[in-house]
């Protein structure tokens, strides 16, 4: 009896200790469950973030509707996707730093200035006498002041400079027409030879008047430019005005005065070309052109700043 009771007590004690250890494990697991849940939640969040980053890094596969997403049956690639409708393209002029053409203003100015100086010297009687020597200007009027200046104007239009493009293109066409008019066989010389002298003079005066109006418009568009440009267009306007009056009235002194204004106009065009070509990169200093106009700042209503 004593041994059996001791065994029962031992077994009951062992059971009690076992149950006690089970209770202690249950208590410990109960106390550690929030930390484990928090750890699992953090690990789940980390895995989701990793999956999102991998999806963002992988390129997006573009799939088309059936049958374009077939799994290459019989080893044949899928047919080409349907052609997209052509979209309207808008051509925009590139910024100045990305343009393919350089500044063609120097070319237009120097070609105009060279031929203007020569013709004005003949018109003013400074070289071979008044009204003589224009035949020597035929080739230069066609090639130099005509074609070269016309191309310079077209390049300026391509560069986005509408003002210089209009000026060079119009005067290049004028010089080209003047040179072609001196070529025998075209008919201009024969036509004017068949006309009365008074009719020819008035015809030349009408042509000069039309060009004088155009140059006055160009002069008005340069009032806010530098002084060298203003002098160029002012002397050119004076040349055309005096030449027009001299041709209309058959007045030699007025025509010679127009030649002198044209001479200084050609020199001014050469100076403007030199001011473009000679700068601090390839010369000792920049040629002064007389920047006199300082625009006032305009307030930007949207941004509230001064542009």
Buried (B, 14 or more C-beta within 10 A) or exposed (E): EEEEEEEEEEEEEEEEEEEEEEEEEEEEEEEEEEEEEEEEEEEEEEEEEEEEEEEEEEEEEEEEEEEEEEEEEEEEEBEEEEEEEEEEEEEEEEEEEEBEEEBBBBBBBBBBBBBBBBBBBBBBBBEEEBEEBBEBBBEBBBBBBBBBBBBBBBBBBBBEBEEBBBBBBBBBBBBBBBBBBBBEEEEBEEEBEEEEEEEBBBBBBEBBBEBBEBBBEBBEBBEEBBBBBBBBBBBBBBBBBBBBBBBBEEEEEBBBBBBBBBBBBBBBBBBBBBBBBBEEEEEEEEBEBEEEEEEEEEEEEEEEEEE
